[in-house]
Amino acid sequence: MGFRIGHGFDAHTLTPNRPLVLGGIQVPFDRGLDGHSDGDVVIHASIDALLGAAGLGDKGTYFPSSDLSFKGISSLRLLESVESLLKQNGWQVTNLDATIVAQQPRLDRFIAQMRNNIASTLRTDYSKISLKATTTDQLGFTGREEGMAAYAVALIEMR
């Protein structure tokens, strides 16, 4: 049985007049993340971690911002495509661990729903998905509330 580890990162600018979507849910906030799709940094970082672990490139390879069919798309749909791609190549998710970096809003009450969205989209058990949120204590672009970022690490195994 072969195991592989992948790492992903994503960051987007906060902008007015956009919904804030994280982990596939709309989080109440006065700004949202700018991006070609819905700007969901945690899903984007997770996609890159999973694709990287499988040696299949990155998010831009499959979902380029130059492709208008992905404009405004739910990132959960992109994650669903990645799950299918992993399956076609004989991989299954063993564990996905992600961290959202954002000064505001507080995300603790949304974490369980985000985990559930990710687990169901990846067709895996809830216990295999870990999701946390942290701040940078007012340091950097996330601390100044100019944007948000996310990191993800994925462990996949050959079926």
DSSP file (Angstrom, degrees, kcal/mol; ACC not computed):
  #  RESIDUE AA STRUCTURE BP1 BP2  ACC     N-H-->O    O-->H-N    N-H-->O    O-->H-N    TCO  KAPPA ALPHA  PHI   PSI    X-CA   Y-CA   Z-CA
    1    1 A M              0   0    0      0, 0.0     2,-0.4     0, 0.0   158,-0.1   0.000 360.0 360.0 360.0 127.6    0.0    0.0    0.0
    2    2 A G        -     0   0    0    156,-0.0   156,-2.4     2,-0.0     2,-0.3  -0.803 360.0-164.8-101.1 138.1    1.4    3.4   -1.0
    3    3 A F  E     -A  157   0A   0     -2,-0.4     2,-0.3   154,-0.2   154,-0.2  -0.893   4.9-172.6-115.2 148.4    0.9    6.6    0.9
    4    4 A R  E     -A  156   0A   0    152,-2.4   152,-2.6    -2,-0.3     2,-0.4  -0.993  10.6-149.7-140.1 147.6    1.6   10.1   -0.3
    5    5 A I  E     -A  155   0A   0     -2,-0.3     2,-0.3   150,-0.2   150,-0.2  -0.934  14.6-175.7-116.7 139.5    1.5   13.5    1.5
    6    6 A G  E     -A  154   0A   0    148,-2.3   148,-2.7    -2,-0.4     2,-0.4  -0.967  11.0-151.6-133.2 152.9    0.7   16.8   -0.2
    7    7 A H  E     -A  153   0A   0     -2,-0.3     2,-0.3   146,-0.2   146,-0.2  -0.957  13.2-173.8-123.4 141.1    0.7   20.4    1.0
    8    8 A G  E     -A  152   0A   0    144,-3.0   144,-2.4    -2,-0.4     2,-0.3  -0.966   5.9-177.2-134.9 153.2   -1.5   23.3   -0.2
    9    9 A F  E     +A  151   0A   0     -2,-0.3     2,-0.3   142,-0.2   142,-0.2  -0.992   5.3 170.7-144.2 145.9   -1.8   27.0    0.3
   10   10 A D  E     -A  150   0A   0    140,-2.0   140,-2.4    -2,-0.3     2,-0.3  -0.981   5.0-178.2-153.3 150.9   -4.1   29.7   -0.9
   11   11 A A  E     -A  149   0A   0     -2,-0.3     2,-0.3   138,-0.2   138,-0.2  -0.992   3.1-177.6-147.8 144.3   -4.8   33.4   -0.1
   12   12 A H  E     -A  148   0A   0    136,-2.2   136,-2.1    -2,-0.3     2,-0.2  -0.979  29.4-108.1-141.1 154.1   -7.3   35.9   -1.4
   13   13 A T  E     -A  147   0A   0     -2,-0.3    21,-3.1   134,-0.2     2,-0.4  -0.561  31.8-121.4 -77.7 141.0   -8.0   39.6   -0.8
   14   14 A L  E     +D   33   0B   0    132,-2.7    19,-0.2    -2,-0.2    -1,-0.0  -0.699  38.7 177.5 -81.1 136.8  -11.1   40.6    1.2
   15   15 A T  E >   -D   32   0B   0     17,-3.3    17,-2.8    -2,-0.4     3,-0.5  -0.987  28.4-107.9-141.8 148.2  -13.4   42.8   -0.9
   16   16 A P  T 3  S+     0   0    0      0, 0.0    15,-0.2     0, 0.0    14,-0.0  -0.266  95.1  33.5 -70.4 163.5  -16.8   44.5   -0.3
   17   17 A N  T 3  S+     0   0    0     13,-0.5    14,-0.1     1,-0.2    13,-0.0   0.772  95.1 101.9  63.5  30.7  -19.9   43.3   -2.1
   18   18 A R  S <  S-     0   0    0     -3,-0.5    -1,-0.2    12,-0.1     2,-0.1  -0.995  73.6-114.9-137.0 143.6  -19.0   39.6   -2.2
   19   19 A P        -     0   0    0      0, 0.0     2,-0.7     0, 0.0    14,-0.5  -0.491  28.5-121.7 -72.6 148.6  -20.2   36.8    0.1
   20   20 A L  E     -E   27   0C   0      7,-0.6     7,-3.1    12,-0.3     2,-0.5  -0.838  33.4-174.7 -91.3 113.6  -17.6   35.2    2.3
   21   21 A V  E     +E   26   0C   0     -2,-0.7     2,-0.4    17,-0.4    20,-0.3  -0.953  10.1 164.7-114.9 122.8  -17.5   31.5    1.5
   22   22 A L  E >  S-E   25   0C   0      3,-2.2     3,-1.7    -2,-0.5    18,-0.1  -0.997  70.8  -3.6-137.1 130.7  -15.3   29.2    3.5
   23   23 A G  T 3  S-     0   0    0     -2,-0.4    94,-0.2     1,-0.3    95,-0.1   0.785 129.9 -58.7  59.4  26.1  -15.6   25.4    3.6
   24   24 A G  T 3  S+     0   0    0      1,-0.3     2,-0.3    93,-0.1    -1,-0.3   0.543 115.6 104.0  82.9   6.9  -18.5   25.6    1.2
   25   25 A I  E <  S-E   22   0C   0     -3,-1.7    -3,-2.2    85,-0.0     2,-0.7  -0.911  73.8-117.1-121.2 151.9  -20.7   27.7    3.5
   26   26 A Q  E     -E   21   0C   0     -2,-0.3    -5,-0.2    -5,-0.2    -3,-0.0  -0.769  31.1-157.0 -86.2 118.0  -21.6   31.4    3.4
   27   27 A V  E     -E   20   0C   0     -7,-3.1    -7,-0.6    -2,-0.7     2,-0.3  -0.828  23.9-111.8 -98.1 128.3  -20.2   33.0    6.6
   28   28 A P        +     0   0    0      0, 0.0     2,-0.3     0, 0.0    -1,-0.0  -0.420  63.0 130.5 -61.4 121.4  -21.9   36.3    7.7
   29   29 A F        -     0   0    0     -2,-0.3    -9,-0.2    76,-0.0    -2,-0.0  -0.964  66.2-113.2-165.9 159.4  -19.3   39.1    7.3
   30   30 A D  S    S+     0   0    0     -2,-0.3   -13,-0.5   -11,-0.1     2,-0.3   0.556  98.7  32.7 -80.7  -6.4  -19.1   42.5    5.7
   31   31 A R        -     0   0    0    -15,-0.2     2,-0.3   -14,-0.1   -11,-0.1  -0.939  67.4-150.3-141.7 164.1  -16.7   41.4    3.0
   32   32 A G  E     -D   15   0B   0    -17,-2.8   -17,-3.3    -2,-0.3     2,-0.5  -0.797  32.9 -86.6-129.2 174.1  -15.9   38.4    0.9
   33   33 A L  E     -D   14   0B   0    -14,-0.5   -19,-0.2     5,-0.3     2,-0.2  -0.704  38.7-130.4 -88.5 128.4  -12.9   36.8   -0.7
   34   34 A D        +     0   0    0    -21,-3.1     2,-0.3    -2,-0.5   -21,-0.2  -0.502  49.8 123.6 -73.8 141.7  -12.0   38.0   -4.2
   35   35 A G  S    S-     0   0    0      2,-0.2    37,-0.1    -2,-0.2   -23,-0.0  -0.938  70.5 -99.3 175.4 166.3  -11.4   35.3   -6.8
   36   36 A H  S    S+     0   0    0     -2,-0.3    36,-3.4    35,-0.1    37,-0.2   0.904 114.6  28.3 -68.6 -42.1  -12.4   33.8  -10.1
   37   37 A S  S    S-     0   0    0     34,-0.3    -2,-0.2    35,-0.2    35,-0.2   0.232 130.7 -57.9 -89.7-141.0  -14.6   31.1   -8.4
   38   38 A D        -     0   0    0     35,-1.3   -17,-0.4     2,-0.1    -5,-0.3   0.495  69.2-121.1 -83.4  -2.3  -16.2   31.8   -5.0
   39   39 A G        +     0   0    0      1,-0.2     2,-1.2   -19,-0.1     3,-0.1   0.670  47.9 168.7  76.5  17.2  -12.7   32.5   -3.5
   40   40 A D     >  -     0   0    0      1,-0.2     4,-2.4     2,-0.1     3,-0.3  -0.487  13.7-171.9 -70.6  94.2  -13.0   29.7   -0.8
   41   41 A V  H  > S+     0   0    0     -2,-1.2     4,-2.6   -20,-0.3     5,-0.2   0.830  79.4  53.7 -61.0 -35.6   -9.4   29.6    0.4
   42   42 A V  H  > S+     0   0    0      2,-0.2     4,-1.8     1,-0.2    -1,-0.2   0.897 112.1  43.8 -70.4 -37.9   -9.8   26.5    2.5
   43   43 A I  H  > S+     0   0    0     -3,-0.3     4,-2.6     2,-0.2    -2,-0.2   0.907 113.8  51.5 -70.2 -40.9  -11.2   24.4   -0.4
   44   44 A H  H  X S+     0   0    0     -4,-2.4     4,-2.1     2,-0.2    -2,-0.2   0.922 111.3  46.5 -62.5 -44.4   -8.5   25.8   -2.7
   45   45 A A  H  X S+     0   0    0     -4,-2.6     4,-2.1     1,-0.2   107,-0.2   0.892 113.0  50.9 -63.8 -38.6   -5.7   24.9   -0.3
   46   46 A S  H  X S+     0   0    0     -4,-1.8     4,-2.5    -5,-0.2    -2,-0.2   0.900 107.8  52.6 -65.5 -41.3   -7.2   21.4    0.1
   47   47 A I  H  X S+     0   0    0     -4,-2.6     4,-2.8     1,-0.2     5,-0.3   0.933 110.7  47.2 -59.4 -47.0   -7.5   20.9   -3.6
   48   48 A D  H  X S+     0   0    0     -4,-2.1     4,-2.4     1,-0.2   -41,-0.2   0.879 111.4  51.3 -64.9 -36.9   -3.8   21.7   -4.1
   49   49 A A  H  X S+     0   0    0     -4,-2.1     4,-2.2     2,-0.2   105,-0.2   0.929 113.7  44.1 -64.0 -44.6   -2.8   19.4   -1.2
   50   50 A L  H  X S+     0   0    0     -4,-2.5     4,-1.7     2,-0.2    -2,-0.2   0.929 116.3  45.2 -67.4 -46.3   -4.8   16.5   -2.6
   51   51 A L  H  X>S+     0   0    0     -4,-2.8     5,-3.0    -5,-0.2     4,-0.5   0.906 113.6  51.3 -64.1 -40.7   -3.5   17.1   -6.2
   52   52 A G  H ><5S+     0   0    0     -4,-2.4     3,-1.0    -5,-0.3    -2,-0.2   0.904 107.2  52.6 -62.6 -42.1    0.0   17.5   -5.0
   53   53 A A  H 3<5S+     0   0    0     -4,-2.2    -1,-0.2     1,-0.3    -2,-0.2   0.876 112.2  45.5 -61.3 -37.5   -0.1   14.3   -3.0
   54   54 A A  H 3<5S-     0   0    0     -4,-1.7    -1,-0.3    -5,-0.1    -2,-0.2   0.497 112.5-119.5 -84.7  -3.6   -1.3   12.4   -6.1
   55   55 A G  T <<5S+     0   0    0     -3,-1.0    -3,-0.2    -4,-0.5    -2,-0.1   0.836  74.7 129.8  69.2  32.6    1.4   14.0   -8.3
   56   56 A L      < -     0   0    0     -5,-3.0     2,-0.3     1,-0.3    -4,-0.2   0.089  67.5-111.4-109.5  21.8   -1.4   15.5  -10.4
   57   57 A G        -     0   0    0     -6,-0.3    -1,-0.3    -5,-0.1     2,-0.2  -0.639  46.6 -62.8  91.3-144.8   -0.4   19.2  -10.6
   58   58 A D    >>  -     0   0    0     -2,-0.3     3,-1.1    -7,-0.1     4,-1.0  -0.802  49.2 -83.7-140.6-179.9   -2.3   22.0   -9.0
   59   59 A K  H 3> S+     0   0    0      1,-0.3     4,-3.0    -2,-0.2     3,-0.5   0.869 122.6  56.8 -56.7 -41.7   -5.7   23.8   -9.0
   60   60 A G  H 34 S+     0   0    0      1,-0.2    -1,-0.3     2,-0.2    -3,-0.0   0.758  98.7  62.0 -64.6 -25.3   -4.6   26.0  -11.9
   61   61 A T  H <4 S+     0   0    0     -3,-1.1    -1,-0.2     2,-0.2    -2,-0.2   0.904 119.9  23.0 -64.6 -41.9   -3.9   23.0  -14.0
   62   62 A Y  H  < S+     0   0    0     -4,-1.0    -2,-0.2    -3,-0.5    -1,-0.1   0.743 134.9  32.4 -98.0 -28.7   -7.5   21.8  -13.9
   63   63 A F  S  < S-     0   0    0     -4,-3.0    -1,-0.2    -5,-0.2    -2,-0.2  -0.501  76.6-174.9-131.1  63.3   -9.4   25.0  -13.1
   64   64 A P    >   -     0   0    0      0, 0.0     3,-1.8     0, 0.0     6,-0.2  -0.279  31.6-130.0 -65.8 144.6   -7.6   27.9  -14.7
   65   65 A S  T 3  S+     0   0    0      1,-0.3    -5,-0.0     3,-0.0     5,-0.0   0.651 106.9  67.9 -68.4 -12.6   -8.9   31.4  -14.0
   66   66 A S  T 3  S+     0   0    0      1,-0.0     2,-0.8     2,-0.0    -1,-0.3   0.615  80.7  89.6 -78.8 -11.7   -8.8   32.0  -17.8
   67   67 A D    X   -     0   0    0     -3,-1.8     3,-1.9     1,-0.1     4,-0.2  -0.775  65.2-159.7 -90.6 109.6  -11.7   29.5  -18.2
   68   68 A L  G >  S+     0   0    0     -2,-0.8     3,-1.4     1,-0.3    -1,-0.1   0.681  83.4  75.5 -64.3 -18.1  -15.0   31.4  -17.9
   69   69 A S  G 3  S+     0   0    0      1,-0.3    -1,-0.3     3,-0.0    -2,-0.0   0.702  95.9  50.9 -67.8 -16.3  -16.9   28.2  -17.0
   70   70 A F  G X  S+     0   0    0     -3,-1.9     3,-1.7    -6,-0.2     2,-0.3   0.424  78.6 127.1 -98.1   0.4  -15.4   28.4  -13.5
   71   71 A K  T <  S-     0   0    0     -3,-1.4   -34,-0.3     1,-0.3   -35,-0.1  -0.423  90.4  -9.1 -62.2 119.4  -16.4   32.0  -13.0
   72   72 A G  T 3  S+     0   0    0    -36,-3.4    -1,-0.3    -2,-0.3   -35,-0.2   0.505  96.6 154.8  73.3   4.6  -18.2   32.2   -9.6
   73   73 A I    <   -     0   0    0     -3,-1.7   -35,-1.3   -37,-0.2     2,-0.3  -0.282  53.2-102.3 -66.8 148.5  -18.4   28.4   -9.3
   74   74 A S    >>  -     0   0    0    -37,-0.2     3,-1.3     1,-0.2     4,-1.0  -0.566  23.9-139.0 -67.3 128.2  -18.7   26.8   -5.9
   75   75 A S  H 3> S+     0   0    0     -2,-0.3     4,-2.4     1,-0.3     5,-0.2   0.738 100.8  69.6 -64.1 -21.8  -15.3   25.5   -4.9
   76   76 A L  H 3> S+     0   0    0      1,-0.2     4,-2.1     2,-0.2    -1,-0.3   0.851  95.7  54.4 -63.2 -32.2  -17.1   22.4   -3.5
   77   77 A R  H <> S+     0   0    0     -3,-1.3     4,-1.7     2,-0.2    -1,-0.2   0.878 108.0  48.8 -66.9 -36.6  -17.8   21.5   -7.2
   78   78 A L  H  X S+     0   0    0     -4,-1.0     4,-1.9     2,-0.2    -2,-0.2   0.911 110.5  50.4 -66.9 -42.1  -14.1   21.8   -7.9
   79   79 A L  H  X S+     0   0    0     -4,-2.4     4,-2.4     1,-0.2    -2,-0.2   0.875 106.5  55.9 -62.9 -37.4  -13.3   19.6   -4.9
   80   80 A E  H  X S+     0   0    0     -4,-2.1     4,-2.0     1,-0.2    -1,-0.2   0.902 106.7  49.9 -61.0 -41.7  -15.8   17.0   -6.2
   81   81 A S  H  X S+     0   0    0     -4,-1.7     4,-2.2     1,-0.2    -1,-0.2   0.883 109.7  51.3 -63.8 -38.5  -14.0   16.9   -9.5
   82   82 A V  H  X S+     0   0    0     -4,-1.9     4,-2.8     2,-0.2    -2,-0.2   0.898 106.5  53.9 -66.2 -40.1  -10.7   16.4   -7.7
   83   83 A E  H  X S+     0   0    0     -4,-2.4     4,-2.4     1,-0.2    -2,-0.2   0.922 110.2  47.5 -59.3 -43.6  -12.2   13.5   -5.7
   84   84 A S  H  X S+     0   0    0     -4,-2.0     4,-2.6     2,-0.2    -2,-0.2   0.900 111.2  50.9 -63.3 -41.5  -13.2   11.8   -8.9
   85   85 A L  H  X S+     0   0    0     -4,-2.2     4,-1.4     2,-0.2    -2,-0.2   0.904 110.2  49.1 -63.5 -42.9   -9.8   12.4  -10.4
   86   86 A L  H  <>S+     0   0    0     -4,-2.8     5,-2.9     2,-0.2     3,-0.4   0.941 111.9  49.3 -60.2 -47.5   -8.1   10.8   -7.3
   87   87 A K  H ><5S+     0   0    0     -4,-2.4     3,-1.9     1,-0.2    -2,-0.2   0.914 107.5  53.8 -59.3 -45.7  -10.5    7.9   -7.5
   88   88 A Q  H 3<5S+     0   0    0     -4,-2.6    -1,-0.2     1,-0.3    -2,-0.2   0.805 110.3  48.7 -59.1 -29.6   -9.8    7.4  -11.3
   89   89 A N  T 3<5S-     0   0    0     -4,-1.4    -1,-0.3    -3,-0.4    -2,-0.2   0.304 123.9-103.9 -95.9   8.6   -6.1    7.3  -10.4
   90   90 A G  T < 5S+     0   0    0     -3,-1.9    69,-3.3     1,-0.3     2,-0.3   0.620  76.6 130.8  85.8  13.7   -6.6    4.7   -7.6
   91   91 A W  E   < -B  158   0A   0     -5,-2.9     2,-0.3    67,-0.2    -1,-0.3  -0.712  33.3-171.9-103.1 151.6   -6.2    7.1   -4.6
   92   92 A Q  E     -B  157   0A   0     65,-2.1    65,-2.6    -2,-0.3     2,-0.4  -0.984  32.5-104.2-135.8 151.4   -8.4    7.6   -1.5
   93   93 A V  E     +B  156   0A   0     -2,-0.3    63,-0.2    29,-0.3     3,-0.1  -0.586  33.4 173.2 -77.3 126.4   -8.2   10.2    1.2
   94   94 A T  E    S-     0   0A   0     61,-2.8     2,-0.3    -2,-0.4    62,-0.2   0.786  70.9 -11.7 -95.3 -40.5   -6.7    9.0    4.4
   95   95 A N  E     -B  155   0A   0     60,-2.1    60,-3.1     2,-0.0     2,-0.4  -0.966  51.7-166.5-161.4 142.6   -6.6   12.4    6.2
   96   96 A L  E     -Bc 154 129A   0     32,-2.6    34,-3.1    -2,-0.3     2,-0.5  -0.983  10.5-176.4-133.8 124.3   -7.0   16.1    5.3
   97   97 A D  E     +Bc 153 130A   0     56,-2.9    56,-2.7    -2,-0.4     2,-0.3  -0.981   9.7 175.1-123.9 121.5   -5.9   18.7    7.8
   98   98 A A  E     -Bc 152 131A   0     32,-2.5    34,-2.1    -2,-0.5     2,-0.4  -0.936  17.2-159.2-131.1 150.8   -6.5   22.4    7.0
   99   99 A T  E     -Bc 151 132A   0     52,-2.8    52,-2.3    -2,-0.3     2,-0.5  -0.996   8.3-152.1-129.6 127.8   -6.0   25.7    8.8
  100  100 A I  E     -Bc 150 133A   0     32,-2.8    34,-2.7    -2,-0.4     2,-0.6  -0.850   8.9-154.3 -96.4 132.6   -7.8   29.0    8.0
  101  101 A V  E     +Bc 149 134A   0     48,-3.4    48,-2.0    -2,-0.5     2,-0.3  -0.931  35.3 138.1-111.4 111.8   -5.9   32.2    8.8
  102  102 A A        -     0   0    0     32,-2.6     5,-0.1    -2,-0.6    46,-0.1  -0.966  46.0-152.0-155.7 132.8   -8.2   35.1    9.4
  103  103 A Q  S    S+     0   0    0     39,-0.8    -1,-0.1    44,-0.4    40,-0.1   0.916  78.5  54.4 -70.3 -43.5   -8.3   37.9   11.9
  104  104 A Q  S    S+     0   0    0     38,-0.2    -1,-0.3     1,-0.1     2,-0.1  -0.955  83.7  35.0-142.0 155.9  -12.1   38.2   11.6
  105  105 A P  S    S-     0   0    0      0, 0.0     2,-0.3     0, 0.0    -1,-0.1   0.702  78.0-117.6 -79.3 170.3  -14.8   36.9   11.7
  106  106 A R        -     0   0    0      1,-0.1     3,-0.1    -2,-0.1    -2,-0.1  -0.557  30.0-172.4 -67.9 133.4  -14.6   34.2   14.4
  107  107 A L    >>  +     0   0    0     -2,-0.3     3,-2.2    -5,-0.1     4,-0.9   0.453  51.4 104.4-111.9  -2.5  -15.1   30.9   12.7
  108  108 A D  G >4 S+     0   0    0      1,-0.3     3,-0.6     2,-0.2     4,-0.5   0.833  80.5  53.9 -54.2 -37.7  -15.4   28.4   15.5
  109  109 A R  G 34 S+     0   0    0      1,-0.2    -1,-0.3     2,-0.1     4,-0.2   0.618 111.2  47.0 -75.2  -9.4  -19.1   28.0   15.2
  110  110 A F  G <> S+     0   0    0     -3,-2.2     4,-2.2     2,-0.1    -1,-0.2   0.539  86.1  89.6-103.6 -10.3  -18.8   27.1   11.5
  111  111 A I  H <X S+     0   0    0     -4,-0.9     4,-2.9    -3,-0.6     5,-0.2   0.897  84.7  51.5 -59.4 -46.3  -16.0   24.6   11.6
  112  112 A A  H  > S+     0   0    0     -4,-0.5     4,-2.3     1,-0.2    -1,-0.2   0.908 112.0  46.9 -60.3 -42.7  -18.2   21.5   12.1
  113  113 A Q  H  > S+     0   0    0     -4,-0.2     4,-2.4     2,-0.2    -1,-0.2   0.893 112.4  50.3 -66.7 -39.2  -20.4   22.4    9.1
  114  114 A M  H  X S+     0   0    0     -4,-2.2     4,-2.5     2,-0.2    -2,-0.2   0.933 110.5  49.7 -62.4 -45.9  -17.3   23.1    7.0
  115  115 A R  H  X S+     0   0    0     -4,-2.9     4,-2.9     1,-0.2     5,-0.2   0.914 110.6  50.5 -58.7 -43.3  -15.8   19.7    8.0
  116  116 A N  H  X S+     0   0    0     -4,-2.3     4,-2.8    -5,-0.2     5,-0.3   0.915 109.6  50.3 -62.2 -43.7  -19.0   18.0    7.1
  117  117 A N  H  X S+     0   0    0     -4,-2.4     4,-2.2     2,-0.2    -2,-0.2   0.921 114.0  44.8 -59.8 -44.7  -19.1   19.7    3.6
  118  118 A I  H  X S+     0   0    0     -4,-2.5     4,-2.3     2,-0.2    -2,-0.2   0.930 113.8  49.3 -67.2 -45.6  -15.6   18.7    2.9
  119  119 A A  H  <>S+     0   0    0     -4,-2.9     5,-2.5    -5,-0.2     4,-0.4   0.929 113.6  45.6 -60.7 -46.4  -16.0   15.1    4.1
  120  120 A S  H ><5S+     0   0    0     -4,-2.8     3,-0.8     1,-0.2    -1,-0.2   0.903 112.5  50.7 -66.7 -38.5  -19.2   14.5    2.1
  121  121 A T  H 3<5S+     0   0    0     -4,-2.2    -1,-0.2    -5,-0.3    -2,-0.2   0.881 114.4  44.0 -65.3 -36.9  -17.7   16.1   -1.0
  122  122 A L  T 3<5S-     0   0    0     -4,-2.3   -29,-0.3    -5,-0.2    -1,-0.2   0.451 109.5-127.1 -85.3   0.0  -14.7   13.8   -0.7
  123  123 A R  T < 5 +     0   0    0     -3,-0.8     2,-0.3    -4,-0.4    -3,-0.2   0.927  68.9 119.8  52.9  49.3  -16.9   10.8    0.1
  124  124 A T  S   <S-     0   0    0     -5,-2.5    -1,-0.2    -6,-0.1     2,-0.1  -0.858  70.8 -76.4-136.0 170.9  -15.0   10.1    3.3
  125  125 A D    >   -     0   0    0     -2,-0.3     3,-2.0     1,-0.1     4,-0.2  -0.418  34.5-125.6 -72.4 141.9  -15.6    9.9    7.0
  126  126 A Y  G >  S+     0   0    0      1,-0.3     3,-1.8     2,-0.2    -1,-0.1   0.831 108.7  64.3 -52.6 -37.4  -16.0   13.1    9.0
  127  127 A S  G 3  S+     0   0    0      1,-0.3    -1,-0.3     3,-0.0    -2,-0.0   0.649  93.1  62.4 -67.4 -14.2  -13.2   12.0   11.4
  128  128 A K  G <  S+     0   0    0     -3,-2.0   -32,-2.6   -33,-0.1     2,-0.5   0.492  92.8  76.4 -88.1  -3.3  -10.7   12.0    8.5
  129  129 A I  E <   -c   96   0A   0     -3,-1.8     2,-0.4    -4,-0.2   -32,-0.2  -0.936  58.9-176.0-113.5 124.1  -11.1   15.8    8.1
  130  130 A S  E     +c   97   0A   0    -34,-3.1   -32,-2.5    -2,-0.5     2,-0.4  -0.963   5.3 177.3-117.9 135.9   -9.5   18.3   10.5
  131  131 A L  E     +c   98   0A   0     -2,-0.4     2,-0.3   -34,-0.2   -32,-0.2  -0.992   1.6 172.6-143.3 130.7  -10.1   22.0   10.2
  132  132 A K  E     -c   99   0A   0    -34,-2.1   -32,-2.8    -2,-0.4     2,-0.4  -0.887  17.6-148.3-131.1 162.6   -8.9   24.8   12.4
  133  133 A A  E     +c  100   0A   0     -2,-0.3     2,-0.3   -34,-0.2   -32,-0.2  -0.996  22.6 165.6-131.5 141.1   -9.0   28.6   12.3
  134  134 A T  E     -c  101   0A   0    -34,-2.7   -32,-2.6    -2,-0.4     2,-0.2  -0.917  23.9-133.5-144.4 169.5   -6.4   30.9   13.8
  135  135 A T        -     0   0    0     -2,-0.3   -32,-0.1   -34,-0.2     8,-0.1  -0.687  16.8-132.8-115.5 173.9   -5.3   34.5   13.7
  136  136 A T    >   -     0   0    0     -2,-0.2     3,-1.3     3,-0.1     7,-0.1   0.093  51.2-110.0-110.3  19.8   -1.9   36.2   13.3
  137  137 A D  T 3  S-     0   0    0      1,-0.3     3,-0.1     5,-0.1     6,-0.1   0.925  78.2 -48.4  50.4  52.1   -2.6   38.5   16.2
  138  138 A Q  T 3  S+     0   0    0      1,-0.2     2,-0.3     4,-0.1    -1,-0.3   0.560 107.5 133.1  68.2  13.1   -2.9   41.6   13.9
  139  139 A L    <>  -     0   0    0     -3,-1.3     4,-1.6     4,-0.1     3,-0.2  -0.729  58.3 -10.4 -93.5 143.0    0.4   40.7   12.0
  140  140 A G  H  > S-     0   0    0     -2,-0.3     4,-1.9     2,-0.2     6,-0.2  -0.023 108.2 -42.2  71.6-172.3    0.6   40.7    8.2
  141  141 A F  H  4>S+     0   0    0      1,-0.2     5,-2.8     2,-0.2     6,-0.9   0.825 139.5  48.7 -65.7 -31.9   -2.1   41.0    5.6
  142  142 A T  H >45S+     0   0    0     -3,-0.2     3,-1.3     3,-0.2   -39,-0.8   0.899 110.6  51.3 -73.3 -38.2   -4.5   38.6    7.4
  143  143 A G  H 3<5S+     0   0    0     -4,-1.6    -2,-0.2     1,-0.3    -3,-0.2   0.821 109.2  49.9 -65.4 -31.9   -3.9   40.5   10.7
  144  144 A R  T 3<5S-     0   0    0     -4,-1.9    -1,-0.3    -5,-0.1    -2,-0.2   0.379 115.7-119.5 -85.7   4.6   -4.8   43.8    9.0
  145  145 A E  T < 5S+     0   0    0     -3,-1.3    -3,-0.2     2,-0.2    -2,-0.1   0.820  77.2 127.8  59.7  35.1   -7.9   42.1    7.6
  146  146 A E  S   <S-     0   0    0     -5,-2.8  -132,-2.7     1,-0.2     2,-0.3   0.660  79.3 -26.0 -87.5 -19.6   -6.8   42.7    4.0
  147  147 A G  E     -A   13   0A   0     -6,-0.9   -44,-0.4  -134,-0.3     2,-0.3  -0.954  60.3-111.4-171.1-175.0   -7.3   39.1    3.2
  148  148 A M  E     -A   12   0A   0   -136,-2.1  -136,-2.2    -2,-0.3     2,-0.3  -0.933  22.1-165.9-135.1 158.2   -7.5   35.5    4.4
  149  149 A A  E     -AB  11 101A   0    -48,-2.0   -48,-3.4    -2,-0.3     2,-0.3  -0.908   2.1-160.6-138.7 166.0   -5.3   32.5    3.8
  150  150 A A  E     -AB  10 100A   0   -140,-2.4  -140,-2.0    -2,-0.3     2,-0.3  -0.991   3.2-160.1-150.1 146.3   -5.4   28.7    4.3
  151  151 A Y  E     -AB   9  99A   0    -52,-2.3   -52,-2.8    -2,-0.3     2,-0.3  -0.927  13.6-174.8-119.9 147.6   -2.9   25.9    4.6
  152  152 A A  E     -AB   8  98A   0   -144,-2.4  -144,-3.0    -2,-0.3     2,-0.4  -0.999  13.6-165.3-145.5 145.0   -3.8   22.2    4.0
  153  153 A V  E     -AB   7  97A   0    -56,-2.7   -56,-2.9    -2,-0.3     2,-0.4  -0.999  14.5-166.1-126.9 131.3   -1.9   18.9    4.3
  154  154 A A  E     -AB   6  96A   0   -148,-2.7  -148,-2.3    -2,-0.4     2,-0.5  -0.942  11.9-162.8-121.4 140.5   -3.4   15.7    2.8
  155  155 A L  E     +AB   5  95A   0    -60,-3.1   -61,-2.8    -2,-0.4   -60,-2.1  -0.990  19.8 177.0-116.3 123.0   -2.5   12.1    3.3
  156  156 A I  E     -AB   4  93A   0   -152,-2.6  -152,-2.4    -2,-0.5     2,-0.3  -0.873  11.0-157.6-122.7 157.8   -3.8    9.8    0.5
  157  157 A E  E     -AB   3  92A   0    -65,-2.6   -65,-2.1    -2,-0.3     2,-0.3  -0.977  26.5-104.8-136.2 152.0   -3.3    6.1    0.0
  158  158 A M  E       B   0  91A   0   -156,-2.4   -67,-0.2    -2,-0.3   -68,-0.1  -0.544 360.0 360.0 -72.2 133.8   -3.5    3.8   -3.0
  159  159 A R              0   0    0    -69,-3.3    -1,-0.1    -2,-0.3   -68,-0.1   0.474 360.0 360.0 -77.3 360.0   -6.7    1.7   -2.9
